[in-house]
């Protein structure tokens, strides 16, 4: 994997995280933050399953 492939992968992951955050905000907005903790848990599980775990440092 070349340097440009890694750059594209990081860009894609960054974009996916942004989209995930936007979806979380929208759901919380629509539900009046009533289910905020459940939405956050679901977002974290989804990101973990997709290999986007925020607690894990990016792979070089």
Beta strands, then each sheet from edge to edge (+ up, - down):
end
